Amino acid sequence: MPKRDEYAFENILKSSESVLEDLGDLDSLTSGLPEEMEERIRSDKQQEELESLERSLGLKSDGYVDLRVEQEGMICAADFYPPTPGGEPLDLHRVEQHLDARKISFGADWNAIKEAVFKCNTEGVEITDVVVARGLNPVNEIPQHLELEGKYLVQEPETEQPEGKIDYKQRTPFVLVQKGDVLARLVPPVEGVMGTTVLGEAIAFKTSKPRTMKPGKNTEVVGDRVVAEVSGRFEHTPGSFWVAEVLQIRDAVDYRTGHIDFPGDVIVYGEVSDGFNIRAGGAIICRRTLDASEVVCKKDLIVDRGIIGRKPGTVRVGGELRARFIENCYVEAEGSITVTTGILNSAIHSKGRIDTDLKGIIVGGKLYALGGVTATQIGTRMGPRTEIYCGIDFSILQKLEWIRDRNMELAFKLAGVDQKLKKDGAGAEKLSGLRDKLKAAIHKLNGAAQSLIVHLDKQEDAEVVVRRSIFPGTYIEICHVPYIITQEMRAVRFVLDKEKGRIVVKAASSGR
Amino acid sequence: MKKILVIDDEQMILDAVKVILEDMGFQVDVFADPLQGEKQALSEDYDLVLVDVRMPGKNGAELTESILAGKPSVKILIITAYPADPLAERALKAGAVGLLKKPFEIAKILDFLKS
């Protein structure tokens, strides 16, 4: 039998026996009350009636105490009455007798009783509502359970800038956690303790049922803690908590969300407003228009509507990119790019292919596609310049151009030093030293360029396919071999003739 | 050692390109005067000739035509800021093998020297 039940059982046993003992032999009750009991009843009643009469008639009466048990046996309150002239003052013995008579056996506050008796007798005033005994509340049993770290239930404070302004773009309602962060702790069990009423009756304790928080996906139990197994968004319901690798933004990305920087996938159901950045360790799926200020994802970017570039906006995609259209945008994608309606005045870079759907056009800007380009129309009769570069890895070209620019700067400086040396020879020693350093730097950069070129894989079978029309003003280059469109051409494809080192034009249907 | 001739009316760029390409191990001759450059191209054998498309006196398209008329096998790369420049287009028609974005593109130079 559990401890608390044993205790309750004993208590009931004792108190019941005491009552029974007080009543005496109950078997005799069948033939009427025993004589001594009748006498006792009569005597008690007589005393009570007399006291009552004395009080009402202002006759002489002793000091007395009136007890009452309240709050389901947890409190015994008393009113202390002083004696009338000639009456006996109250004393502790009489109070004790009264307490015994009322079966108050637990939690007597003798200090309070002494004080009340003293005041009542000496000042001759009634002292009422004195708590003379208190029961003991039971302590509830609490089983072992998990408790979330407080910070995961509270909104992060606003980000303040040094000048005291709040950068609302930095605010986010998303609680992001890093791998290894402690999310919850195991709270040890609390043992239950029985309570007692002032009548000495045992009160059983209850067992609390704390909210059970089960650790869910991407969490790990380490000792008495639950930690994040991955970096992501902390999410919880009343019964569970987990780390989500997908961030779903039901509305727009704007001042309400701030910039988004999430280690997993991000799904945005609203528009992404101008000036707000999104960075994702996974893919980004945007259900509406993307006003691209800075969009960076390590996996795919899928935009149901279009991508509109905002200077100095950039879009960098680790995987493939799909959108209805791309306009005025700088885009880099490790994979292929597919658009439905068109690409307008954009700088698009892909290490795969750039393709449009059957109605797709490419007008203006520069396109770099390692694997080639397919579009229904390229350029227009108005002749905006459209440049298409295929068969070369754009990222290596960018590095080579950077090296070239630095080398040009160094070479200009070198020319200046040479001129100075020729002119007057002043500080020749220092200038010679500088000259050597400049030449060494150029040499190092050239070395870097040459090692990069080793990795410049060319895709010589890359081609440009035009389903309908391509217009003058368009420039095509496949593996460094150029072709300038000088007249409208229809349903053609441009392929590299490796033998001749020239681009040749074929009918679009004769291949793809 | 591969020989490169560069003809460009901007002396500063010419000097810088010479320093960089020489450091890469090429023999580089440079001419700011297109007519002198043309003369040099016709009198010596070069593996590659880089010609700026817009120069006073004689433009890159005319130079390409005259150089290739005298030395049909020489590889000429046209230096231009705009690939769709009509003069660049004319030079390509005349037989230039490629276009270099100003001031030059090392990947293309190495590529055309190799092929």
HADDOCK unambig.tbl for C-alpha pairs under 7 A between the chains (distance, minus, plus):
assign (segid A and resid 408 and name CA) (segid B and resid 16 and name CA) 5.99 0.50 0.50
assign (segid A and resid 411 and name CA) (segid B and resid 16 and name CA) 4.81 0.50 0.50
assign (segid A and resid 411 and name CA) (segid B and resid 19 and name CA) 6.54 0.50 0.50
assign (segid A and resid 412 and name CA) (segid B and resid 16 and name CA) 5.99 0.50 0.50
assign (segid A and resid 442 and name CA) (segid B and resid 20 and name CA) 6.86 0.50 0.50
assign (segid A and resid 443 and name CA) (segid B and resid 23 and name CA) 6.12 0.50 0.50
assign (segid A and resid 446 and name CA) (segid B and resid 24 and name CA) 6.44 0.50 0.50
assign (segid A and resid 453 and name CA) (segid B and resid 107 and name CA) 6.59 0.50 0.50
assign (segid A and resid 473 and name CA) (segid B and resid 84 and name CA) 6.19 0.50 0.50
assign (segid A and resid 475 and name CA) (segid B and resid 83 and name CA) 6.58 0.50 0.50
assign (segid A and resid 475 and name CA) (segid B and resid 84 and name CA) 6.12 0.50 0.50
assign (segid A and resid 480 and name CA) (segid B and resid 98 and name CA) 6.92 0.50 0.50
assign (segid A and resid 480 and name CA) (segid B and resid 108 and name CA) 6.34 0.50 0.50
assign (segid A and resid 481 and name CA) (segid B and resid 98 and name CA) 5.79 0.50 0.50
assign (segid A and resid 482 and name CA) (segid B and resid 98 and name CA) 5.75 0.50 0.50
assign (segid A and resid 482 and name CA) (segid B and resid 99 and name CA) 6.79 0.50 0.50
assign (segid A and resid 484 and name CA) (segid B and resid 84 and name CA) 6.52 0.50 0.50
assign (segid A and resid 484 and name CA) (segid B and resid 89 and name CA) 6.45 0.50 0.50
